[in-house]
Amino acid sequence: MSVYAASGVLDDPGPLPYGRPAIEAAGLTKTYGSGDKAVRALAGISFAVPAGSVFGLLGPNGAGKSTTVKILTTLSRADAGTASVAGIDVHRRPAWVRRAIGYVSQKPAFDPMGTGRENLVLAGRIHGLSGPSARARADELLGRFGLAEAGNRLAGKWSGGMQRKLDVATGLVHRPSVLFMDEPTTGLDPQARAEMWAEISRLAREDGLTVLLTTHYLEEADRLADRLVIIDRGRVVAAGTPDELKAQLDGDTVQAEIVGAEQAEAARSVLAGVPGVHDVSVEETTVRARVTNGAATLPAVLAALDGARVGLTAVTVARPSLDDVYLRHAGRSFDRADAASFPRQEKNR
Ligand SMILES: Nc1ncnc2c1ncn2[C@@H]1O[C@H](COP(=O)(O)OP(=O)(O)OP(=O)(O)O)[C@@H](O)[C@H]1O
């Protein structure tokens, strides 16, 4: 099979071989700039995404999510490592990959001065559909996303949730087998976010699409992803299903808010001595610890802190969350890693 037919039209790369992951990344590295200004964005990222599943790429700002997606969607080249999408090598066959994937960026991609239907028809035409085929596909997608009634109204006047659905529908016009979504629910209100989660699940369950989404919302990854990797500073620090990752942390988490940072350090040493308490960490005035059994250990924790005259403003006991998984692997909590990198990221935008 030739890569390009004489007309320049691509041959069909064919279906994904049975059992082969829809996305495979192995040892991807990427450094931006050189010398003193070099930024190592990826330090050897590897993962595999089963076909027909929702996969989460989770990490704080600057972790390397966008760089990974850019490489997988052929917008950037890795310095080293290999990657394939829909069974196609991203470096050797970028045009094939582009035909097999859809991409929904974080920023709106639709024309607000066009109707929803016009936007979809235009996207279909850009992908080479004939006029009648593009119109039929537009109507199919409007119906699929519950947008049929609004289809002839200006997209710029739609609600944020409807506009996001339009962006997703646009990414699906050419029937890709793999859909990349960058922060799909950023900026949506809670109801629109829940609706978008349901849509994304449906795409995988009912349509057999493989969805790779990036997010820095732990809850989103927990609720939506069949499997996920947590990326930190260009490395995969944890991988598995959300339940597998949380189950690695047996027991509960005790989190105590301490009156001052000095007392928080004192609290750390006090708690480290309480039987059943382990992995004590301190960030500013927050002390966290893993405990074998939260309900049984809490009285001893409170008594120990009280005995050391440590002032508390709040104490909570919770089942392990993905934040705890991140804390265990990255040595700092997710929120703080995100906040720490935020000012630098703002400058980049
Ligand atoms: N074009 C670029 N030139 C220089 N440095 C870059 C460039 N793009 C990204 N970086 C840096 O590479 C690192 C990884 O960035 P990347 O955008 O992949 O992270 P991210 O996890 O997607 O973050 P965010 O959630 O903020 O998009 C960061 O330190 C970032 O500042």
The ligand as an ORCA input file, in Angstrom:
! r2SCAN-3c Opt
* xyz 0 1
  N       6.748     26.618     23.450
  C       7.348     26.505     24.633
  N       8.544     27.085     24.869
  C       9.168     26.974     26.055
  N       8.668     26.278     27.108
  C       7.485     25.679     26.939
  C       6.758     25.755     25.699
  N       5.604     25.062     25.828
  C       5.611     24.564     27.083
  N       6.732     24.925     27.752
  C       7.106     24.543     29.128
  O       7.130     23.131     29.179
  C       6.586     22.669     30.418
  C       5.398     21.766     30.140
  O       4.358     22.561     29.569
  P       2.942     21.985     29.100
  O       2.210     23.116     28.449
  O       3.161     20.748     28.323
  O       2.290     21.627     30.491
  P       0.750     21.354     30.842
  O       0.745     20.236     31.807
  O      -0.044     21.184     29.604
  O       0.325     22.691     31.562
  P      -1.066     23.522     31.438
  O      -2.073     22.767     32.227
  O      -0.701     24.830     32.061
  O      -1.380     23.635     29.961
  C       6.251     23.901     31.210
  O       7.345     24.193     32.042
  C       6.069     24.970     30.146
  O       6.360     26.252     30.677
*
